[in-house]
Amino acid sequence: MTHEIGGRVVVLAGGLSPERDVSVRSGRRMAEALRATGLSVDVLDVDATLLPSLAADRPACVVPLLHGAAGEDGAVRGVLDALGLPYVGSDPVACRAAFDKPVASARVGAAGVAVPASYVLAATTFRELGAHAVLDAVRSSLGLPLMVKPTKGGSALGASVVRTEDEFPAAMMAAFAYGDTAVVERFVEGTEVAVSVVDEGDGPRALPVVEIVPDGGFYDYSARYTAGETEFFVPARLDPAVLEACAAAAVTVHDVLGLRDWSRSDLIVDAEGTPWFLEVNVAPGMTETSIFPQAVAASGQQISDVVLRLVERAIAR
């Protein structure tokens, strides 16, 4: 597939979030995929030189591949809107809703997708009410095991599974290291899957479901981005009806949150075959170990063709 786009495409990668390295790797892969279609592509970092560069040579389209707050909270996309530059992906309002895990879960749950019971705890609540009393109340309500993670952020940074009472305080501190608010949710035992969704103009559709089997049992930062630490199965080794339920859940997430072009929902499928929504990513990773490229390949498509169509859709918009 070749392009009919006049002008260059700018891929935004890097930034100052803890996920900078992942973003740089994703940006490099995205640039390679777009160049394979014959496009002129520049990869730019998010720093004081970015806006002058965009103003001096306005690109035909921007592809934000920033992970973490800088790229997924909608702020950078809002600046692109202010500049009148088309870009691939969701608008700022949808990004903010998706990036805030409790907000996303509430909306997705209201749409009928299963979400784990949870509590949102601010660091100030710990100080004011006493950490011990707060943890006891939450543990008594939700039981064990639990998942603790920052309310905002990705790549499982600051996230941990709590299986014993003694692990709870350290898990909370780990989450607070990445933000002043954490979400504590009931841990759902089951098969971890990720479902990528793309909309090339004819409505959102799910790509093949990817099953994730980390060697260490938890899909943490290392398991996500270190080759060989995680096994992937595409399509996931689940019954066809369960695969359909996972796909439907991911499309519902995409629709309910008002997402655009592409997204990736992380789910857990329990023993009964019910998919539980965990979180959604508005800027799917493009690294060597990322889910989205694997799902595209399993669908029988070339990643370069898919991303080119998304760029064309953004420009037409």
WOGITA-V830609 format. One record per backbone hydrogen bond with DSSP energy under -1.0 kcal/mol. NH is the residue of the N-H (numbers start at 1). CO is the residue of the C=O. If there is no record, write none. Layout:
BEGIN
NH:CO ; NH:CO
END
This chain:
BEGIN
3:37 ; 9:40 ; 10:61 ; 11:42 ; 12:63 ; 13:44 ; 20:17 ; 23:19 ; 24:20 ; 25:21 ; 26:22 ; 27:23 ; 28:24 ; 29:25 ; 30:26 ; 31:27 ; 32:28 ; 33:29 ; 34:30 ; 35:31 ; 36:32 ; 37:34 ; 38:35 ; 39:34 ; 42:9 ; 44:11 ; 47:45 ; 50:47 ; 53:49 ; 54:50 ; 55:51 ; 56:52 ; 57:53 ; 60:8 ; 62:86 ; 63:10 ; 65:12 ; 72:68 ; 73:69 ; 78:74 ; 79:75 ; 80:76 ; 81:77 ; 82:78 ; 83:79 ; 84:81 ; 85:80 ; 88:62 ; 95:91 ; 96:92 ; 97:93 ; 98:94 ; 99:95 ; 100:96 ; 101:99 ; 101:151 ; 104:100 ; 105:101 ; 106:102 ; 107:103 ; 108:104 ; 109:105 ; 110:106 ; 112:109 ; 113:108 ; 119:184 ; 121:182 ; 123:180 ; 126:122 ; 127:123 ; 128:124 ; 129:125 ; 130:126 ; 134:130 ; 135:131 ; 136:132 ; 137:133 ; 138:134 ; 139:135 ; 140:136 ; 141:137 ; 142:138 ; 143:139 ; 146:162 ; 147:185 ; 148:160 ; 149:183 ; 151:181 ; 157:154 ; 159:156 ; 160:148 ; 162:146 ; 167:164 ; 168:165 ; 171:167 ; 172:168 ; 173:169 ; 174:170 ; 175:171 ; 176:172 ; 177:173 ; 178:175 ; 182:121 ; 183:149 ; 184:119 ; 185:147 ; 186:117 ; 187:145 ; 191:269 ; 193:267 ; 194:210 ; 195:265 ; 197:263 ; 198:205 ; 199:261 ; 205:198 ; 207:196 ; 210:194 ; 211:233 ; 212:192 ; 213:231 ; 215:229 ; 217:214 ; 220:218 ; 224:220 ; 225:221 ; 226:222 ; 229:226 ; 231:213 ; 233:211 ; 236:209 ; 238:236 ; 243:239 ; 244:240 ; 245:241 ; 246:242 ; 247:243 ; 248:244 ; 249:245 ; 250:246 ; 251:247 ; 252:248 ; 253:249 ; 254:250 ; 255:251 ; 256:252 ; 257:253 ; 258:255 ; 259:254 ; 262:260 ; 263:197 ; 264:281 ; 265:195 ; 266:279 ; 267:193 ; 268:276 ; 269:191 ; 270:274 ; 273:270 ; 276:268 ; 277:114 ; 278:266 ; 279:266 ; 281:264 ; 290:287 ; 295:291 ; 296:292 ; 297:293 ; 298:294 ; 299:295 ; 300:297 ; 301:296 ; 306:302 ; 307:303 ; 308:304 ; 309:305 ; 310:306 ; 311:307 ; 312:308 ; 313:309 ; 314:310 ; 315:311 ; 316:312 ; 317:313
END
